[in-house]
Every structure is written in C-alpha cells, then in structure tokens.
Amino acid sequence: MTDRDKTLGEQGVEDSVKGKADHLKGHVKDAVGGLTGDTSLQGEGKVDQAKGTVRDKLGDVERKLDR
C-alpha cells in the first residue's frame, strides 16, 4: 500500500506512531548526551523530540479530519 492508498485516518495513525518514536529517540539522545557531556548529541536529541512532537500532533489532526 502506498501513501496515496491510505485514508487520512490511517496516515494520521502512522504519523502519530512515527512521531512518538522520534520523540523517544530524541529523549534517549538528550539523556545520553547529558550523561556523557556531549552537548551536540543533546542538541540533536532536543531537535528529534521537537520533530516527534510536531509529527504526533499532525497525526492527531489528520485523524480528526478523517472523522
């Protein structure tokens, strides 16, 4: 199934799951960077968290529009 074959609700679920995964990945990077003193890794983690949050919210909107 391609992205064009998905309903808006299905795409919303996928975006929310990917967003939550990105947020979690960013949280881990941020924590590891803090423990090791790697400010660059911490910065990457914060960016990943923000991107994940935005993608998750996009998924919420997509699912609401599909109702």
Secondary structure, DSSP 4 states (H G I P E B T S, - for coil): --GGGS-HHHHHHHHHHHHHHHHHHHHHHHHHHHHHT-HHHHHHHHHHHHHHHHHHHHHHHHHHHH-
